[in-house]
Amino acid sequence: MIRTDVVVVGAGLSGLYAAALLSRAGRSCLVLEARDRIGGRILSVPTEPPSGVAAGARYDLGPAWFWPDMQPRMRSIVAELGLAAFPQETQGAVLVERFRSGPPQRYERGFDTEPRSMRLVGGMQALAEAVGARVPPASVHLGVQVTDIGFDGSGSVQIGARSASGPLKVMANSVILALPPRLVIRNIAFSPALPSALRNALASVPTWMAGHAKVVAVYDTPFWRDQGLSGTASSFIGPLMELHDASAPNGRPALFGFVGLPAASRKAIGPEELKLMVLAQLTRLFGPQAEQPVAVFVADWSVDPYTATPADCEPPTGHPEYGAPPRFGGVWDERLAFAGTEVASEFGGYLEGALEAAVAAVGKVTGHHDLDVRSRHAGFDDTKEARLR
């Protein structure tokens, strides 16, 4: 039996940040993560590059952007951790594919997003790794899936988990659930049980990104730029419905797109057929050079058991109205807290929301309800501007 002050379930950005804040405040904590890596839905590949892809060059198959002009926590943490940021490439013409029978329409003016979207050198995984480095290494346990959480009646919470090495039991004063709400009620048994009204409310919260898939194609040269194209395109044909330049400053150029096919269709055709369909579309849009990539990466989040539930296979049609979950009720009110972007009050669905929710969760379990990412308690300083390059 392991004893700690706080157990954090989930080592995505929100869980890692909560653990970093707790460690900074002198609280012992244990992070339990079912995956064999940190980052959660942050996924930057390749960690082991195939032939032709430079070591250190990583491409985001999860969240890729942040907006420093409107997201103060992300701006602050990128600056404090010394991460290098650069703007999303938007220079050049934009393509719109409306009909399969003819060429795409070309719009020479392109567009510049306001506020400007930024990416990180090394991918967003660099952010997860840098935040994770603020947590004592012995505190993070990978490949450990929490199965049950119980209250023993004497003030302690008992957490049960399983791993390849066998079952694990942890005693803690409180638990931060840094998981999508649907995964919590699907995978974790509570004793005493959570109120039915709370379970129903959590089941109704869509998991951000869970129904989506993303494809990255890596090339030898940015041939689309030679054609005066930005790499940005939209399509009414698919399989990709929205495309952008995904080139890494320290690696090979790349294009990425969001797959428009429903999760059931993607599952039916399989990832290899999807790759062929994507390459055919890229060739239609950008010419024959697009047919021979150095590498193609696919992430279908709908088949990831640590992201999606069956209810998530159909993504919401618009941006969900996320916010703080209802009260836990009974003995759980003072012992459980939610983190994760789905419970952020302001920036739900964004990395900023993951940080926001972590601050709120740590404030609840420590009693510092005025805790903010800009305070000295947080251990991160927002007086320095991000190094944008």
RADASUL-V714314 format. One record per backbone hydrogen bond with DSSP energy under -1.0 kcal/mol. CO is the residue of the C=O (numbers start at 1). NH is the residue of the N-H. Records with the same first field share a line. If there is no record, write none. Layout:
# RADASUL-V714314
CO = NH + NH
This chain:
# RADASUL-V714314
2 = 171
5 = 173 + 174
6 = 30
7 = 176
8 = 32
9 = 178
11 = 39
12 = 16
13 = 17
14 = 18
15 = 19
16 = 20
17 = 21
18 = 22
19 = 23
20 = 24
21 = 25
22 = 27
23 = 26
28 = 6
30 = 8
31 = 141
32 = 10
33 = 144
35 = 143
39 = 42
43 = 61
45 = 59
50 = 53
54 = 57
59 = 45
66 = 118
67 = 70 + 71
71 = 75
72 = 76
73 = 77
74 = 78
75 = 79
76 = 80
77 = 81
78 = 83
79 = 82
84 = 121
85 = 389
86 = 119
93 = 230
94 = 107
95 = 234
96 = 105
97 = 236
105 = 96
107 = 94
117 = 88
118 = 66
119 = 86
120 = 123
123 = 126
124 = 128
125 = 129
126 = 130
127 = 131
128 = 132
129 = 133
131 = 134
132 = 135
136 = 139
137 = 140
139 = 31
141 = 33
145 = 162
147 = 189
148 = 160
149 = 191
150 = 158
156 = 152
157 = 172
158 = 150
159 = 170
160 = 147 + 148
161 = 168
162 = 145
163 = 166
168 = 161
169 = 2
170 = 159
171 = 4
172 = 157
174 = 7
175 = 337
176 = 9 + 178
177 = 179 + 339
180 = 184
181 = 185
182 = 186
183 = 187
184 = 188
189 = 149
191 = 151
195 = 199
196 = 200
197 = 201
198 = 202
199 = 203
202 = 205
207 = 210
209 = 212
212 = 301
213 = 259
214 = 299
215 = 257
216 = 297
217 = 255
218 = 294 + 295
221 = 223
222 = 225
224 = 229
225 = 228
228 = 93
232 = 95
233 = 243
234 = 97
239 = 260
241 = 235
242 = 258
243 = 233
244 = 256
248 = 251
252 = 248
253 = 219
254 = 246
255 = 217
256 = 244
257 = 215
258 = 241
262 = 266
263 = 267
264 = 268
265 = 269
266 = 270
270 = 274
271 = 275
272 = 276
273 = 277
274 = 278
275 = 279
276 = 280
277 = 281
278 = 282
279 = 283
280 = 284
281 = 285
282 = 286
283 = 287
287 = 290
288 = 291
289 = 292
295 = 218
297 = 216
299 = 214
300 = 303
301 = 304
304 = 307 + 308
309 = 312
310 = 313
320 = 322
329 = 332
330 = 333
332 = 335 + 336
335 = 175
337 = 177
340 = 343
341 = 344
342 = 323
347 = 350
350 = 354
351 = 355
352 = 356
353 = 357
354 = 358
355 = 359
356 = 360
357 = 361
358 = 362
359 = 363
360 = 364
361 = 365
362 = 366
363 = 367
367 = 369
368 = 371
372 = 375
386 = 388
387 = 85
